[in-house]
């Protein structure tokens, strides 16, 4: 059986995505929200050494470095264009930014205090393989995914430039982590910030933000059954 690798069409999609300047501001704004969730869940656990798998253009690591979050960090991505952008940022504490095959990392067992998979698992053809690898090299895992498995999800899959090939609910993601022998220590469900909605749709976007924000606070189960939010989990791998 051949070793798993990222499909060529997915690889090409991500290369084109990171070489395009059209999404630079969207990525920058999104990284602010993702960084906030990492800080919220991971501030009180050891995080001197950090690996981000699927680091994109490095915006999250750049934000974390500005907060003094880690002494040393490393970044892996399947896109050479993304890795080029990470290296160009001169991120404080960045030891290495490299491409990888999407599933195997070149690091030792338990090398990192924390592994970050922020908006990666929804893109991966074999998510369990990547989660097992994260468990091998890291003592704890932060993972965040969009909650797209809701009542408004279309019956049929259509590939788009964003590249989401898996969809999750909060419960499905939690169970996936547990079935990969992670223990969930903490979790949060969050809305995007106002800035993202304003950037995407102006005043209409701000109205959408307000509706989703209120509904999430008042009735989170109804909110996530109707709209897309983002779930983040801090996990610790089970021993023995």
C-alpha positions as CSV (number, residue, x, y, z in Angstrom):
1,X,0.0,0.0,0.0
2,X,1.5,3.4,-1.0
3,X,2.2,5.9,1.8
4,X,-0.5,8.5,2.2
5,X,0.2,11.9,0.6
6,X,-1.7,15.0,-0.3
7,X,-3.6,14.7,-3.5
8,X,-2.1,16.8,-6.3
9,X,-5.2,18.8,-6.9
10,X,-5.4,19.8,-3.3
11,X,-1.7,20.7,-3.3
12,X,-2.2,22.8,-6.4
13,X,-5.2,24.6,-4.8
14,X,-3.2,25.6,-1.7
15,X,-0.2,26.7,-3.7
16,X,-2.5,29.0,-5.7
17,X,-4.3,30.2,-2.6
18,X,-1.1,31.3,-0.8
19,X,0.4,32.9,-3.9
20,X,-2.8,35.0,-4.5
21,X,-2.9,38.4,-2.8
22,X,-6.7,38.5,-2.8
23,X,-7.1,36.9,0.6
24,X,-4.2,38.5,2.4
25,X,-6.3,40.8,4.6
26,X,-8.9,38.0,5.2
27,X,-6.1,35.7,6.4
28,X,-4.7,38.5,8.6
29,X,-8.0,39.2,10.3
30,X,-8.8,35.5,10.7
31,X,-5.5,34.9,12.4
32,X,-6.3,37.5,15.1
33,X,-9.4,35.5,16.1
34,X,-7.5,32.1,16.0
35,X,-4.7,33.5,18.1
36,X,-7.2,34.7,20.7
37,X,-8.6,31.2,21.0
38,X,-5.2,29.7,21.4
39,X,-4.3,32.1,24.2
40,X,-7.7,31.6,25.9
41,X,-7.3,27.8,26.1
42,X,-3.5,27.3,26.2
43,X,-2.2,30.2,28.3
44,X,-2.0,28.1,31.5
45,X,-0.4,24.9,30.1
46,X,3.3,24.6,29.2
47,X,4.0,26.2,25.8
48,X,7.7,26.9,25.6
49,X,8.1,24.8,22.5
50,X,5.4,24.9,19.9
51,X,4.8,23.3,16.5
52,X,2.1,24.6,14.1
53,X,1.1,22.0,11.5
54,X,-0.6,23.6,8.5
55,X,0.8,27.0,9.4
56,X,-0.2,28.7,6.2
57,X,1.5,32.0,5.8
58,X,2.6,32.2,9.5
59,X,0.1,34.8,10.7
60,X,-0.8,32.8,13.8
61,X,2.8,32.2,14.9
62,X,3.6,35.9,14.2
63,X,0.7,36.9,16.5
64,X,1.7,34.5,19.2
65,X,5.3,35.7,19.0
66,X,4.2,39.3,19.5
67,X,2.5,38.1,22.7
68,X,5.7,36.3,23.9
69,X,3.8,33.0,23.8
70,X,6.6,30.5,23.1
71,X,10.4,30.4,23.4
72,X,10.8,28.3,20.3
73,X,8.4,27.5,17.5
74,X,8.4,25.5,14.3
75,X,6.1,25.6,11.3
76,X,5.1,23.0,8.8
77,X,2.9,23.3,5.7
78,X,2.3,21.5,2.5
79,X,2.6,24.7,0.5
80,X,6.0,26.0,-0.5
81,X,4.4,29.4,-1.1
82,X,3.1,29.5,2.5
83,X,6.5,28.5,3.9
84,X,8.2,31.2,1.9
85,X,5.9,33.7,3.4
86,X,6.5,32.4,6.9
87,X,10.3,32.7,6.5
88,X,9.9,36.3,5.2
89,X,8.2,37.4,8.4
90,X,11.3,36.9,10.6
91,X,9.1,35.6,13.5
92,X,10.8,35.9,16.8
93,X,11.7,32.4,18.2
94,X,11.0,30.6,14.8
95,X,13.5,27.8,14.6
96,X,12.3,26.3,11.3
97,X,9.7,26.6,8.6
98,X,9.5,23.7,6.2
99,X,7.3,21.8,3.8
100,X,6.1,18.3,4.6
101,X,4.0,15.6,3.0
102,X,0.9,16.3,5.0
103,X,1.1,13.4,7.5
104,X,4.7,12.7,8.6
105,X,6.8,15.2,10.6
106,X,10.6,15.0,11.1
107,X,10.5,15.4,14.9
108,X,11.1,13.2,17.9
109,X,8.4,11.8,20.2
110,X,7.1,14.3,22.7
111,X,9.4,17.0,21.3
112,X,6.8,19.8,21.7
113,X,4.9,21.2,24.6
114,X,2.1,22.1,22.3
115,X,1.0,21.2,18.7
116,X,-1.4,23.6,16.9
117,X,-3.8,22.5,14.2
118,X,-5.9,25.6,13.6
119,X,-8.3,25.2,10.7
120,X,-6.4,22.3,9.2
121,X,-8.4,19.1,10.0
122,X,-11.3,20.1,7.7
123,X,-8.8,20.1,4.8
124,X,-7.1,16.7,5.4
125,X,-8.0,13.6,3.5
126,X,-6.9,11.3,6.3
127,X,-7.5,13.3,9.5
128,X,-6.8,10.5,11.9
129,X,-3.3,9.9,10.5
130,X,-2.5,13.6,11.1
131,X,-3.9,13.5,14.6
132,X,-1.9,10.4,15.5
133,X,1.2,12.2,14.3
134,X,0.4,15.3,16.4
135,X,0.0,13.0,19.4
136,X,3.4,11.4,18.7
137,X,5.4,14.6,18.6
138,X,3.4,16.8,21.1
139,X,2.4,16.5,24.7
140,X,-0.8,18.6,24.1
141,X,-2.8,19.6,21.1
142,X,-4.8,22.6,20.2
143,X,-7.2,22.1,17.4
144,X,-9.8,24.4,15.9
145,X,-12.3,23.7,13.1
146,X,-15.3,25.5,11.6
147,X,-18.7,24.0,12.7
148,X,-20.1,23.5,9.2
149,X,-22.2,20.4,9.8
150,X,-25.5,22.2,10.5
151,X,-29.0,22.4,9.1
152,X,-28.0,24.7,6.3
153,X,-25.3,22.3,4.9
154,X,-26.0,21.2,1.4
155,X,-26.6,17.5,0.8
156,X,-23.9,17.2,-1.9
157,X,-20.2,18.1,-1.7
158,X,-18.8,20.7,-4.1
159,X,-15.1,21.6,-3.9
160,X,-14.2,25.3,-3.7
161,X,-11.0,27.3,-3.3
162,X,-11.2,27.2,0.5
163,X,-10.6,23.4,0.3
164,X,-12.8,22.2,3.1
165,X,-13.4,18.5,2.4
166,X,-14.5,17.5,5.9
167,X,-17.3,19.0,7.9
168,X,-17.8,18.8,11.7
169,X,-20.2,19.6,14.5
170,X,-18.8,20.2,17.9
171,X,-19.8,16.8,19.1
172,X,-18.3,15.0,16.0
173,X,-15.0,16.8,16.4
174,X,-14.9,16.1,20.1
175,X,-15.5,12.4,19.5
176,X,-12.9,12.2,16.7
177,X,-10.3,13.6,19.2
178,X,-11.3,11.1,21.9
179,X,-11.3,8.2,19.5
180,X,-7.7,9.2,18.6
181,X,-6.8,8.8,22.3
182,X,-6.9,12.5,23.3
183,X,-8.5,13.7,26.5
184,X,-10.3,17.0,26.0
185,X,-9.1,19.4,28.7
186,X,-11.0,22.5,27.6
187,X,-13.0,23.8,24.7
188,X,-14.7,26.9,23.4
189,X,-17.2,27.8,20.6
190,X,-16.7,31.3,19.2
191,X,-18.0,33.6,16.5
192,X,-15.7,35.5,14.2
193,X,-14.9,39.0,15.2
194,X,-16.7,42.1,13.9
195,X,-13.7,42.9,11.8
196,X,-14.1,39.8,9.7
197,X,-17.8,40.4,9.0
198,X,-17.2,44.1,8.2
199,X,-14.5,43.2,5.8
200,X,-16.6,40.6,4.0
201,X,-20.0,42.4,3.8
202,X,-19.8,45.8,5.4
203,X,-22.9,47.0,7.3
204,X,-24.8,43.8,6.4
205,X,-21.9,41.8,7.8
206,X,-22.1,43.6,11.1
207,X,-25.8,42.9,11.3
208,X,-25.1,39.2,10.7
209,X,-22.4,39.3,13.4
210,X,-24.8,40.7,15.9
211,X,-27.5,38.1,15.2
212,X,-25.0,35.2,15.5
213,X,-23.4,36.7,18.6
214,X,-26.7,37.1,20.5
215,X,-28.0,33.7,19.5
216,X,-24.7,32.0,20.6
217,X,-25.0,33.6,24.0
218,X,-28.7,32.9,24.5
219,X,-29.1,29.5,22.9
220,X,-25.8,28.0,21.8
221,X,-27.3,24.7,20.7
222,X,-29.8,26.4,18.4
223,X,-27.0,28.8,17.2
224,X,-24.7,26.0,16.1
225,X,-27.5,24.1,14.5
226,X,-28.2,27.1,12.2
227,X,-25.0,29.0,11.7
228,X,-21.3,28.4,11.2
229,X,-19.1,29.1,14.3
230,X,-15.7,27.8,15.3
231,X,-14.9,25.2,17.9
232,X,-11.5,25.0,19.6
233,X,-10.2,22.2,21.8
234,X,-7.2,21.8,24.1
235,X,-6.3,18.2,24.4
236,X,-3.8,16.0,26.2
237,X,-2.9,12.6,24.8
238,X,-3.8,9.6,27.0
239,X,-0.9,7.6,28.4
240,X,-0.6,3.9,28.5
